[in-house]
Amino acid sequence: MSEAVADLVHGPLRPGRVVAGTRLALYVTTGDPGRPAVALIHPGAVRVPNGVLLPHAAPPQPRPGTPAVIGAGRITVGPWCVRAEGSWAPPRAQGLLTGPVRADRYAELAHAAGPGGPELAGLRAALRADDPERIVGAGRALVGRGPGLTPSGDDVLCGALLARHATGRPTGALAAAVRDAEARTPLVSAALLRHAVRGECIPQLAGVLAGLTSPSSLDVRPLLAVGHHSGSDLARGVVMGLAARNTARALCCTAIATGSRAGTS
């Protein structure tokens, strides 16, 4: 079980309901505004920061709306009950960068992610200009944009939030853009946005962030393999979040320094 939701699972009993299910996960509401859903996940599923790992079996497939109860170390969905045992700390973007982002690693990530559609232009420009008012407006325009349980716009916003956390840039404007996400996007996605506001992410994204300071080539494949589109959208968000003015200057300095070392070797 993720430590990010452990106090909810081990706390007092609280009612919930099933909001969605897939082959590898079942999503249950919590009633907590900061952590509005927990995910019961198969061992082979992506370890989302609100996950409760199932020991062996695939999750049940009850209908959305099925009553659930969370608390006292258990999650009960209809007649089915899972006891939460063990825990893991979800990766946090803060502190993953052990030095300046290398220009060559940034270029590898940008190439792998691709530019995305024209709907990203507004947020890309706002983040590059580091303009809080424009970031809020452009970010709000992306909330809930796209199909699925985690629309592309939300995944991009998660990536941008996590990149800003990793580089120590302010996240207040992006957090404001997603403040009412529960009313504008599937609850599954709104919950992940809440975790991204705190800097909590999936291991695949944490690996990419940590690799941005490495002299070795960046392996983006595990992140790009997440979901149908989520991995590439998260990667695009990271690229956009790293592109603020101050970060761009740091990238230039890293590129110059790297080139100078290469010329003297």
C-alpha positions in Angstrom: 0.0 0.0 0.0 1.2 3.5 -0.8 2.1 5.5 2.3 0.3 8.4 0.7 -3.1 6.8 1.5 -2.1 4.6 4.4 -3.7 6.8 7.0 -7.0 6.6 5.1 -6.9 2.8 4.9 -5.9 2.4 8.5 -8.1 5.2 9.9 -11.7 5.2 10.9 -14.3 3.5 8.7 -15.5 5.7 5.8 -18.0 5.0 3.1 -17.0 5.0 -0.5 -18.2 3.7 -3.9 -16.6 2.2 -7.0 -16.1 4.8 -9.7 -14.2 2.8 -12.3 -12.4 -0.5 -13.0 -10.0 -1.9 -15.5 -8.3 -5.3 -15.9 -5.6 -4.3 -13.4 -7.2 -1.8 -11.1 -10.3 -0.8 -9.2 -10.9 2.7 -8.2 -12.9 3.6 -5.0 -13.8 7.0 -3.7 -12.6 8.1 -0.2 -14.5 11.3 0.6 -11.2 12.9 1.3 -10.7 16.1 -0.7 -7.0 15.8 -1.0 -7.0 12.1 -1.8 -10.4 11.5 -3.4 -9.7 7.9 -4.6 -7.7 4.9 -3.8 -6.7 2.3 -6.5 -6.8 -1.4 -5.7 -4.0 -2.6 -8.1 -2.9 -5.9 -9.4 0.8 -6.8 -8.8 1.5 -6.2 -12.5 -0.1 -2.7 -12.5 1.7 0.6 -12.5 2.2 1.6 -8.8 0.2 4.8 -8.7 0.8 6.9 -5.6 -2.8 6.2 -4.3 -2.4 2.4 -4.8 -3.3 -0.5 -2.5 -1.5 -3.6 -3.8 -3.6 -6.7 -4.1 -1.7 -9.8 -3.0 -2.4 -12.1 -5.9 -5.8 -12.0 -7.5 -6.9 -9.6 -10.2 -9.3 -6.9 -8.8 -13.0 -7.7 -8.8 -15.2 -6.0 -11.5 -18.2 -4.6 -9.6 -20.4 -2.1 -11.3 -19.6 1.7 -10.8 -21.6 2.9 -7.9 -21.1 -0.4 -5.9 -20.8 0.6 -2.2 -17.5 0.3 -0.5 -16.0 0.8 3.0 -12.5 2.0 3.7 -10.8 1.9 7.1 -9.5 -0.3 9.9 -6.8 -1.7 7.6 -9.3 -3.0 5.1 -11.2 -2.1 1.9 -14.5 -3.8 1.4 -16.3 -3.7 -1.9 -19.7 -5.4 -1.8 -19.0 -8.9 -0.5 -15.3 -8.7 -1.4 -12.7 -7.6 1.2 -8.9 -6.9 1.0 -6.7 -6.4 4.0 -3.9 -3.9 3.5 -0.5 -5.3 4.4 2.9 -3.8 3.9 3.6 -0.4 2.4 5.8 1.5 0.0 6.8 5.2 -0.2 5.6 6.6 -3.5 8.4 8.5 -5.3 8.5 12.2 -4.8 9.8 14.6 -7.5 11.4 16.8 -5.0 15.1 15.9 -4.6 15.2 13.5 -7.7 17.5 15.9 -9.6 21.0 15.6 -8.1 22.4 18.4 -10.3 21.5 20.6 -13.3 19.4 19.1 -16.0 21.7 18.1 -18.9 20.8 19.6 -22.3 21.5 16.3 -24.0 19.2 14.4 -21.7 16.5 17.0 -22.0 16.8 16.8 -25.8 16.4 13.0 -25.6 13.3 13.3 -23.6 11.8 15.9 -25.8 12.5 13.8 -28.9 10.9 10.7 -27.3 7.9 12.5 -26.1 7.1 14.4 -29.3 5.5 17.8 -29.5 1.9 16.8 -28.9 -1.1 18.6 -30.4 -1.8 22.3 -30.9 -3.9 22.3 -27.8 -0.6 22.3 -25.7 0.7 25.5 -27.3 -1.0 27.8 -24.7 0.5 26.0 -21.6 3.8 25.5 -23.3 4.2 29.3 -23.9 2.9 30.2 -20.5 5.4 27.9 -18.7 8.2 29.1 -20.9 7.3 32.7 -20.0 6.8 31.7 -16.3 3.6 33.8 -16.3 1.4 32.6 -13.4 -1.8 34.2 -14.8 -1.3 32.6 -18.2 -0.4 29.3 -16.6 -3.6 29.2 -14.7 -5.7 29.9 -17.7 -3.9 27.6 -20.1 -3.8 24.8 -17.5 -7.5 25.0 -16.8 -8.2 24.7 -20.5 -6.4 21.3 -20.5 -8.2 19.8 -17.4 -10.3 16.8 -18.6 -9.3 17.3 -22.2 -9.1 14.0 -24.0 -10.6 10.5 -23.7 -10.2 7.8 -21.0 -9.9 7.7 -17.3 -6.8 9.9 -17.4 -7.3 12.4 -20.2 -4.2 13.5 -22.1 -4.5 17.1 -20.8 -4.5 15.9 -17.2 -1.4 13.7 -17.8 0.4 16.7 -19.3 -0.5 18.8 -16.3 0.8 16.0 -13.9 4.1 15.9 -15.8 4.5 19.7 -15.7 3.7 19.8 -12.0 6.3 17.1 -11.2 8.9 18.8 -13.3 8.4 22.0 -11.5 8.6 20.2 -8.1 11.8 18.5 -9.3 13.5 21.8 -10.3 12.2 23.8 -7.3 10.1 26.1 -9.5 6.8 27.4 -8.0 3.8 25.2 -8.6 1.1 27.4 -7.2 -0.3 28.5 -10.6 -0.5 24.9 -11.9 -2.1 23.8 -8.6 -4.7 26.6 -9.0 -5.4 25.4 -12.5 -6.4 22.0 -11.3 -8.1 23.0 -8.0 -11.6 22.1 -9.2 -10.5 19.1 -11.2 -13.0 16.7 -9.5 -15.8 18.6 -11.2 -14.2 18.7 -14.7 -12.4 15.3 -15.2 -12.9 11.7 -14.2 -12.2 11.2 -10.5 -9.4 8.7 -11.2 -7.5 11.4 -13.0 -8.4 14.1 -10.5 -6.9 12.0 -7.7 -3.6 11.6 -9.6 -3.6 15.4 -10.2 -3.9 15.9 -6.4 -0.9 13.6 -5.8 1.1 15.4 -8.5 0.4 18.7 -6.7 2.2 17.2 -3.7 5.0 15.9 -5.9 4.0 12.2 -5.7 4.5 10.2 -8.9 4.8 6.8 -10.5 8.2 5.0 -10.5 8.6 5.2 -14.2 8.4 9.0 -14.2 10.7 9.2 -11.2 13.3 7.2 -13.1 13.1 9.7 -16.0 13.5 12.7 -13.8 16.5 11.2 -12.0 18.1 10.4 -15.3 18.0 14.0 -16.5 21.3 14.7 -14.7 23.1 11.6 -15.8 25.9 11.4 -18.3 24.4 8.2 -19.6 21.6 8.1 -22.2 18.1 8.5 -20.9 15.9 5.4 -21.0 12.4 6.7 -21.6 10.9 3.3 -22.6 9.4 2.3 -19.3 7.6 5.6 -19.0 6.3 5.6 -22.6 4.9 2.1 -22.0 2.5 3.4 -19.3 -1.1 3.2 -20.5 -2.3 3.8 -24.0 -1.1 7.4 -24.0 -0.4 8.4 -20.4 3.4 7.8 -20.5 4.0 10.0 -23.6 1.7 12.7 -22.2 3.5 12.7 -18.9 6.8 13.0 -20.7 5.5 16.0 -22.7 4.4 17.6 -19.5 7.8 17.1 -18.0 9.5 18.7 -21.1 7.1 21.7 -20.8 7.6 22.0 -17.1 11.4 22.2 -17.5 11.2 24.9 -20.1 10.7 27.9 -17.8 13.1 30.8 -18.4 15.4 30.0 -15.5 15.5 26.3 -16.3 16.3 27.1 -20.0 19.3 29.2 -18.9 20.5 26.3 -16.7 20.2 24.0 -19.7 22.2 26.3 -21.8 24.9 26.5 -19.2 25.0 22.7 -18.9 25.3 22.4 -22.7 28.3 24.8 -22.7 30.0 23.1 -19.8 29.5 19.7 -21.4 30.9 21.0 -24.7 33.9 22.5 -23.0 34.8 19.3 -21.3 34.4 17.3 -24.5 36.8 19.8 -26.3 39.5 19.4 -23.7 39.4 15.6 -23.4 
